[in-house]
Amino acid sequence: MPLFLLGFGLGASLSALVVGSFREDTPVRDILFGSLDMRGSEAVLGIILLLCATVLWWRGGHGYFGWTIGMGVAIVIGQIVFVLGTKANETIAGWGGLMAGLCLLRLLVLVIMRDQSAGPSPAPDGDSTRTGETLDVKR
């Protein structure tokens, strides 16, 4: 919870600063996809979110998820509040998809790492996995 609040506070502050510095009142044409109405502040805040998520990647656990979700929620609220004409549904869907994607990717990596670190399961009594022969076990 503390990293959620820290991410939220930083995201809200950065949203106000970035939107104010860009003085946005019209959408910027998206060069890559053409159909997305991405503003300059959204691009900058998205890069900041991705950089922060990359730095926290190895921390894992609640810290990564709290930070990513807290900062993402603050960016969404900041875009809706500070940028006139923001389409709330599209903004929520876009940023929500980014936050969900980052969190799901982290969960997938954690599961893969856990499975690899567990190693092979021990062989049951009487079985030899190295030679494929049954060992005589005295009981």
N, CA, C and O of each residue as an XYZ file, in Angstrom:
556
protein
N       0.801     -1.202      0.000
C       0.000      0.000      0.000
C       0.848      1.273      0.000
O       0.485      2.243     -0.666
N       1.989      1.299      0.742
C       2.787      2.520      0.729
C       3.309      2.873     -0.670
O       3.327      4.047     -1.040
N       3.732      1.874     -1.447
C       4.231      2.183     -2.781
C       3.102      2.592     -3.718
O       3.327      3.354     -4.658
N       1.894      2.098     -3.477
C       0.744      2.554     -4.263
C       0.536      4.049     -4.032
O       0.356      4.815     -4.979
N       0.563      4.450     -2.767
C       0.359      5.860     -2.434
C       1.503      6.735     -2.944
O       1.275      7.844     -3.426
N       2.724      6.237     -2.837
C       3.872      6.986     -3.343
C       3.777      7.141     -4.867
O       4.006      8.226     -5.402
N       3.439      6.051     -5.555
C       3.275      6.115     -7.010
C       2.132      7.024     -7.411
O       2.227      7.757     -8.396
N       1.053      6.976     -6.647
C      -0.088      7.842     -6.936
C       0.292      9.309     -6.767
O      -0.030     10.139     -7.617
N       0.967      9.626     -5.684
C       1.383     11.011     -5.441
C       2.340     11.521     -6.507
O       2.197     12.642     -6.995
N       3.311     10.699     -6.864
C       4.257     11.109     -7.897
C       3.556     11.239     -9.253
O       3.814     12.183    -10.001
N       2.671     10.292     -9.567
C       1.945     10.348    -10.839
C       1.057     11.580    -10.939
O       0.978     12.201    -11.999
N       0.391     11.939     -9.849
C      -0.471     13.127     -9.865
C       0.359     14.399    -10.032
O      -0.015     15.297    -10.786
N       1.473     14.465     -9.333
C       2.336     15.643     -9.446
C       2.938     15.757    -10.839
O       2.948     16.835    -11.433
N       3.432     14.656    -11.349
C       4.014     14.673    -12.692
C       2.975     14.992    -13.757
O       3.273     15.687    -14.729
N       1.754     14.488    -13.580
C       0.690     14.795    -14.547
C       0.451     16.290    -14.622
O       0.368     16.856    -15.712
N       0.342     16.930    -13.470
C       0.114     18.376    -13.454
C       1.279     19.128    -14.092
O       1.069     20.054    -14.875
N       2.506     18.731    -13.760
C       3.679     19.410    -14.312
C       3.814     19.207    -15.819
O       4.076     20.159    -16.554
N       3.636     17.978    -16.277
C       3.830     17.679    -17.699
C       2.726     18.308    -18.544
O       3.004     18.904    -19.585
N       1.481     18.177    -18.104
C       0.375     18.767    -18.861
C       0.538     20.284    -18.903
O       0.306     20.900    -19.943
N       0.933     20.892    -17.790
C       1.136     22.337    -17.763
C       2.275     22.783    -18.655
O       2.192     23.828    -19.300
N       3.337     21.997    -18.696
C       4.471     22.397    -19.530
C       4.185     22.223    -21.020
O       4.754     22.939    -21.844
N       3.316     21.287    -21.373
C       2.962     21.083    -22.780
C       1.852     22.030    -23.237
O       1.654     22.230    -24.435
N       1.130     22.614    -22.273
C       0.006     23.517    -22.586
C      -0.926     22.906    -23.627
O      -1.180     23.481    -24.685
N      -1.415     21.739    -23.293
C      -2.196     20.971    -24.265
C      -3.651     21.407    -24.317
O      -4.325     21.522    -23.294
N      -4.105     21.641    -25.510
C      -5.528     21.890    -25.713
C      -6.062     21.144    -26.926
O      -7.271     21.143    -27.158
N      -5.196     20.512    -27.701
C      -5.635     19.694    -28.838
C      -4.832     18.404    -28.865
O      -3.677     18.385    -28.440
N      -5.432     17.322    -29.361
C      -4.681     16.069    -29.473
C      -3.575     16.180    -30.529
O      -3.712     16.893    -31.523
N      -2.510     15.476    -30.294
C      -1.405     15.425    -31.236
C      -1.589     14.178    -32.094
O      -1.915     13.108    -31.580
N      -1.381     14.316    -33.393
C      -1.528     13.169    -34.281
C      -0.467     12.135    -33.945
O       0.719     12.447    -33.839
N      -0.918     10.898    -33.781
C      -0.009      9.820    -33.454
C       0.687      9.356    -34.727
O       0.033      8.939    -35.682
N       1.986      9.428    -34.738
C       2.753      9.097    -35.933
C       2.758      7.591    -36.189
O       2.709      7.160    -37.341
N       2.817      6.793    -35.133
C       2.947      5.344    -35.327
C       1.664      4.684    -35.809
O       1.689      3.904    -36.761
N       0.557      4.983    -35.171
C      -0.684      4.272    -35.468
C      -1.709      5.126    -36.200
O      -2.610      4.574    -36.830
N      -1.611      6.414    -36.144
C      -2.498      7.302    -36.869
C      -3.888      7.441    -36.294
O      -4.462      8.527    -36.375
N      -4.454      6.405    -35.722
C      -5.825      6.484    -35.232
C      -5.892      6.825    -33.739
O      -6.964      7.179    -33.247
N      -4.804      6.730    -33.026
C      -4.790      7.048    -31.598
C      -4.646      8.544    -31.412
O      -3.809      9.175    -32.058
N      -5.442      9.107    -30.548
C      -5.295     10.526    -30.210
C      -4.417     10.625    -28.967
O      -4.909     10.819    -27.856
N      -3.127     10.490    -29.173
C      -2.187     10.527    -28.059
C      -1.653     11.946    -27.904
O      -1.219     12.572    -28.871
N      -1.694     12.421    -26.713
C      -1.147     13.745    -26.421
C       0.311     13.603    -26.011
O       0.762     12.533    -25.602
N       1.023     14.696    -26.131
C       2.437     14.677    -25.763
C       2.656     14.314    -24.306
O       3.599     13.599    -23.970
N       1.775     14.815    -23.438
C       1.927     14.507    -22.016
C       1.700     13.022    -21.751
O       2.358     12.437    -20.890
N       0.777     12.413    -22.482
C       0.549     10.979    -22.302
C       1.773     10.175    -22.711
O       2.118      9.190    -22.057
N       2.426     10.586    -23.781
C       3.627      9.886    -24.218
C       4.740     10.012    -23.173
O       5.404      9.028    -22.850
N       4.939     11.212    -22.651
C       5.983     11.424    -21.643
C       5.658     10.648    -20.368
O       6.535      9.993    -19.804
N       4.411     10.713    -19.910
C       4.027     10.003    -18.685
C       4.089      8.485    -18.882
O       4.421      7.748    -17.953
N       3.773      8.029    -20.074
C       3.892      6.595    -20.362
C       5.335      6.131    -20.306
O       5.624      5.056    -19.780
N       6.239      6.932    -20.842
C       7.662      6.587    -20.791
C       8.153      6.576    -19.343
O       8.915      5.692    -18.951
N       7.721      7.549    -18.556
C       8.103      7.585    -17.137
C       7.570      6.357    -16.411
O       8.283      5.753    -15.610
N       6.321      5.982    -16.682
C       5.747      4.785    -16.045
C       6.536      3.538    -16.430
O       6.829      2.705    -15.573
N       6.878      3.403    -17.695
C       7.643      2.231    -18.138
C       9.047      2.210    -17.538
O       9.545      1.146    -17.169
N       9.687      3.371    -17.438
C      11.011      3.422    -16.820
C      10.962      3.045    -15.342
O      11.817      2.307    -14.853
N       9.957      3.555    -14.638
C       9.808      3.206    -13.213
C       9.506      1.721    -13.045
O      10.028      1.075    -12.136
N       8.666      1.185    -13.919
C       8.349     -0.248    -13.848
C       9.591     -1.090    -14.131
O       9.776     -2.151    -13.535
N      10.434     -0.616    -15.038
C      11.668     -1.338    -15.344
C      12.620     -1.330    -14.148
O      13.242     -2.346    -13.837
N      12.729     -0.184    -13.483
C      13.611     -0.096    -12.308
C      13.102     -1.007    -11.187
O      13.897     -1.647    -10.500
N      11.794     -1.065    -11.004
C      11.221     -1.890     -9.929
C      11.006     -3.347    -10.330
O      10.525     -4.143     -9.523
N      11.352     -3.703    -11.551
C      11.074     -5.047    -12.066
C      11.617     -6.127    -11.145
O      10.916     -7.098    -10.861
N      12.839     -5.984    -10.675
C      13.463     -7.046     -9.900
C      13.005     -7.066     -8.453
O      13.241     -8.045     -7.745
N      12.361     -6.010     -8.007
C      11.837     -6.016     -6.646
C      10.673     -6.983     -6.529
O      10.562     -7.710     -5.541
N       9.814     -6.995     -7.519
C       8.694     -7.929     -7.553
C       7.703     -7.692     -6.438
O       7.721     -6.657     -5.772
N       6.852     -8.656     -6.252
C       5.892     -8.617     -5.171
C       4.964     -7.425     -5.203
O       4.646     -6.899     -6.270
N       4.534     -7.003     -4.037
C       3.565     -5.923     -3.913
C       4.139     -4.573     -4.315
O       3.396     -3.704     -4.773
N       5.423     -4.380     -4.158
C       6.026     -3.105     -4.498
C       5.847     -2.758     -5.966
O       5.460     -1.638     -6.300
N       6.125     -3.702     -6.835
C       6.004     -3.463     -8.271
C       4.556     -3.189     -8.655
O       4.266     -2.234     -9.377
N       3.662     -4.020     -8.175
C       2.253     -3.891     -8.547
C       1.639     -2.620     -7.971
O       0.896     -1.924     -8.662
N       1.942     -2.312     -6.712
C       1.411     -1.104     -6.086
C       1.887      0.150     -6.794
O       1.104      1.066     -7.045
N       3.173      0.190     -7.116
C       3.728      1.356     -7.797
C       3.105      1.524     -9.176
O       2.677      2.622     -9.533
N       3.050      0.456     -9.947
C       2.530      0.527    -11.312
C       1.070      0.958    -11.326
O       0.685      1.829    -12.107
N       0.269      0.361    -10.478
C      -1.160      0.690    -10.447
C      -1.377      2.091     -9.882
O      -2.194      2.846    -10.409
N      -0.660      2.448     -8.818
C      -0.818      3.777     -8.223
C      -0.445      4.886     -9.185
O      -1.169      5.873     -9.313
N       0.676      4.729     -9.858
C       1.094      5.765    -10.792
C       0.160      5.809    -12.001
O      -0.160      6.891    -12.493
N      -0.278      4.652    -12.481
C      -1.192      4.612    -13.615
C      -2.535      5.261    -13.313
O      -3.071      6.000    -14.139
N      -3.077      4.988    -12.136
C      -4.363      5.588    -11.745
C      -4.223      7.108    -11.640
O      -5.114      7.843    -12.065
N      -3.119      7.576    -11.083
C      -2.903      9.018    -10.969
C      -2.772      9.676    -12.342
O      -3.262     10.785    -12.550
N      -2.115      8.997    -13.270
C      -1.975      9.546    -14.617
C      -3.335      9.641    -15.295
O      -3.630     10.634    -15.961
N      -4.164      8.613    -15.129
C      -5.511      8.639    -15.721
C      -6.316      9.803    -15.152
O      -6.922     10.568    -15.902
N      -6.320      9.933    -13.839
C      -7.074     11.023    -13.208
C      -6.503     12.375    -13.636
O      -7.254     13.316    -13.893
N      -5.170     12.471    -13.710
C      -4.541     13.716    -14.140
C      -4.913     14.088    -15.567
O      -5.163     15.260    -15.851
N      -4.955     13.121    -16.463
C      -5.343     13.410    -17.843
C      -6.794     13.881    -17.912
O      -7.114     14.816    -18.646
N      -7.661     13.237    -17.151
C      -9.084     13.605    -17.176
C      -9.301     14.988    -16.565
O     -10.102     15.772    -17.074
N      -8.592     15.290    -15.480
C      -8.797     16.556    -14.781
C      -8.090     17.727    -15.470
O      -8.676     18.796    -15.635
N      -6.832     17.525    -15.870
C      -6.026     18.645    -16.340
C      -6.127     18.931    -17.833
O      -5.855     20.056    -18.254
N      -6.510     17.950    -18.645
C      -6.548     18.143    -20.093
C      -8.005     18.265    -20.532
O      -8.785     17.322    -20.394
N      -8.359     19.422    -21.055
C      -9.730     19.627    -21.510
C     -10.013     18.765    -22.728
O      -9.159     18.607    -23.601
N     -11.196     18.217    -22.782
C     -11.604     17.408    -23.925
C     -11.104     15.984    -23.903
O     -11.208     15.280    -24.907
N     -10.567     15.543    -22.790
C     -10.106     14.157    -22.701
C     -11.303     13.220    -22.693
O     -12.267     13.440    -21.960
N     -11.240     12.187    -23.501
C     -12.287     11.164    -23.538
C     -12.003     10.177    -22.414
O     -11.083      9.364    -22.502
N     -12.808     10.260    -21.356
C     -12.531      9.489    -20.138
C     -12.534      7.989    -20.396
O     -11.640      7.285    -19.926
N     -13.510      7.489    -21.127
C     -13.590      6.040    -21.352
C     -12.370      5.517    -22.101
O     -11.819      4.476    -21.745
N     -11.947      6.239    -23.142
C     -10.781      5.800    -23.915
C      -9.500      5.911    -23.105
O      -8.610      5.067    -23.215
N      -9.411      6.952    -22.294
C      -8.223      7.123    -21.450
C      -8.134      6.019    -20.408
O      -7.066      5.447    -20.187
N      -9.246      5.727    -19.777
C      -9.268      4.655    -18.771
C      -8.941      3.317    -19.411
O      -8.170      2.535    -18.854
N      -9.519      3.045    -20.577
C      -9.264      1.766    -21.251
C      -7.801      1.646    -21.682
O      -7.193      0.588    -21.519
N      -7.242      2.708    -22.224
C      -5.857      2.655    -22.690
C      -4.856      2.476    -21.563
O      -3.999      1.595    -21.619
N      -4.965      3.308    -20.546
C      -4.039      3.207    -19.417
C      -4.303      1.964    -18.579
O      -3.372      1.365    -18.041
N      -5.569      1.576    -18.468
C      -5.880      0.343    -17.744
C      -5.278     -0.872    -18.433
O      -4.787     -1.793    -17.778
N      -5.320     -0.865    -19.755
C      -4.696     -1.960    -20.497
C      -3.191     -2.003    -20.296
O      -2.608     -3.080    -20.171
N      -2.558     -0.832    -20.266
C      -1.114     -0.777    -20.029
C      -0.772     -1.281    -18.629
O       0.163     -2.062    -18.456
N      -1.538     -0.829    -17.630
C      -1.274     -1.282    -16.256
C      -1.500     -2.785    -16.118
O      -0.688     -3.486    -15.513
N      -2.607     -3.281    -16.682
C      -2.891     -4.713    -16.608
C      -1.824     -5.513    -17.347
O      -1.399     -6.569    -16.879
N      -1.396     -5.010    -18.494
C      -0.357     -5.713    -19.251
C       0.958     -5.798    -18.490
O       1.592     -6.853    -18.465
N       1.373     -4.701    -17.870
C       2.611     -4.707    -17.085
C       2.510     -5.667    -15.899
O       3.450     -6.408    -15.610
N       1.372     -5.650    -15.219
C       1.199     -6.527    -14.051
C       1.120     -7.998    -14.462
O       1.706     -8.858    -13.805
N       0.402     -8.286    -15.537
C       0.308     -9.674    -15.999
C       1.651    -10.192    -16.497
O       1.988    -11.355    -16.274
N       2.415     -9.345    -17.163
C       3.742     -9.747    -17.617
C       4.631    -10.072    -16.423
O       5.370    -11.056    -16.448
N       4.565     -9.255    -15.384
C       5.361     -9.507    -14.179
C       4.936    -10.798    -13.501
O       5.785    -11.568    -13.053
N       3.628    -11.048    -13.419
C       3.150    -12.302    -12.827
C       3.627    -13.508    -13.628
O       4.022    -14.517    -13.044
N       3.596    -13.419    -14.939
C       4.055    -14.505    -15.791
C       5.528    -14.799    -15.550
O       5.919    -15.961    -15.439
N       6.347    -13.759    -15.467
C       7.770    -13.952    -15.220
C       8.001    -14.544    -13.837
O       8.863    -15.408    -13.677
N       7.253    -14.098    -12.836
C       7.401    -14.668    -11.493
C       7.058    -16.145    -11.472
O       7.743    -16.925    -10.809
N       6.015    -16.547    -12.180
C       5.627    -17.965    -12.236
C       6.696    -18.779    -12.941
O       7.044    -19.868    -12.483
N       7.221    -18.273    -14.044
C       8.266    -18.994    -14.779
C       9.516    -19.134    -13.921
O      10.125    -20.203    -13.883
N       9.899    -18.072    -13.240
C      11.083    -18.127    -12.387
C      10.879    -19.088    -11.223
O      11.807    -19.800    -10.841
N       9.689    -19.117    -10.660
C       9.411    -20.035     -9.559
C       9.502    -21.478    -10.023
O      10.058    -22.324     -9.323
N       8.958    -21.763    -11.205
C       8.992    -23.130    -11.727
C      10.417    -23.564    -12.046
O      10.764    -24.727    -11.842
N      11.247    -22.656    -12.541
C      12.624    -22.994    -12.861
C      13.461    -23.180    -11.607
O      14.349    -24.032    -11.580
N      13.200    -22.409    -10.583
C      13.998    -22.520     -9.366
C      13.612    -23.738     -8.542
O      14.404    -24.202     -7.722
N      12.418    -24.257     -8.743
C      11.978    -25.438     -8.000
C      12.764    -26.663     -8.431
O      12.978    -27.565     -7.621
N      13.201    -26.720     -9.683
C      13.968    -27.854    -10.176
C      13.088    -29.077    -10.360
O      11.878    -29.021    -10.140
N      13.705    -30.192    -10.768
C      12.913    -31.411    -10.969
C      12.448    -31.982     -9.645
O      13.124    -31.856     -8.624
N      11.305    -32.600     -9.676
C      10.783    -33.204     -8.452
C      11.557    -34.481     -8.155
O      12.003    -35.164     -9.077
N      11.721    -34.809     -6.878
C      12.486    -36.004     -6.526
C      11.764    -37.259     -7.000
O      10.535    -37.313     -7.054
N      12.566    -38.271     -7.343
C      11.997    -39.531     -7.820
C      11.366    -40.281     -6.663
O      11.869    -40.222     -5.541
N      10.270    -40.987     -6.919
C       9.656    -41.790     -5.848
C      10.594    -42.919     -5.421
O      11.508    -43.288     -6.159
N      10.359    -43.472     -4.210
C      11.200    -44.566     -3.698
C      11.205    -45.733     -4.672
O      10.167    -46.127     -5.204
N      12.394    -46.275     -4.893
C      12.516    -47.455     -5.738
C      12.733    -47.135     -7.201
O      12.965    -48.050     -7.992
N      12.670    -45.912     -7.581
C      12.892    -45.558     -8.988
C      14.235    -44.862     -9.140
O      14.642    -44.079     -8.282
N      14.905    -45.153    -10.222
C      16.138    -44.455    -10.540
C      15.900    -43.692    -11.832
O      15.667    -44.286    -12.885
N      15.960    -42.411    -11.745
C      15.691    -41.616    -12.939
C      16.918    -41.521    -13.830
O      16.808    -41.135    -14.993
N      18.076    -41.865    -13.304
C      19.292    -41.748    -14.106
C      19.461    -42.923    -15.059
O      19.840    -42.728    -16.214
N      19.192    -44.116    -14.606
C      19.416    -45.291    -15.465
C      18.118    -45.883    -15.975
O      18.125    -46.686    -16.908
N      17.037    -45.507    -15.393
C      15.755    -46.068    -15.805
C      15.500    -47.441    -15.192
O      14.504    -48.085    -15.521
N      16.394    -47.902    -14.294
C      16.233    -49.201    -13.664
C      15.660    -49.029    -12.266
O      15.768    -47.964    -11.658
N      15.054    -50.090    -11.773
C      14.506    -50.082    -10.430
C      15.599    -50.474     -9.451
O      16.310    -51.456     -9.666
N      15.729    -49.727     -8.401
C      16.694    -50.032     -7.366
C      16.048    -50.890     -6.303
O      14.858    -50.768     -6.014
N      16.867    -51.770     -5.722
C      16.360    -52.568     -4.622
C      16.467    -51.755     -3.350
O      17.552    -51.343     -2.938
N      15.343    -51.541     -2.753
C      15.310    -50.770     -1.521
C      14.851    -51.687     -0.408
O      13.784    -52.295     -0.484
N      15.673    -51.779      0.634
C      15.303    -52.619      1.777
C      14.501    -51.797      2.746
O      14.883    -50.689      3.122
N      13.411    -52.344      3.133
C      12.530    -51.605      4.043
C      12.479    -52.280      5.369
O      11.789    -51.812      6.275
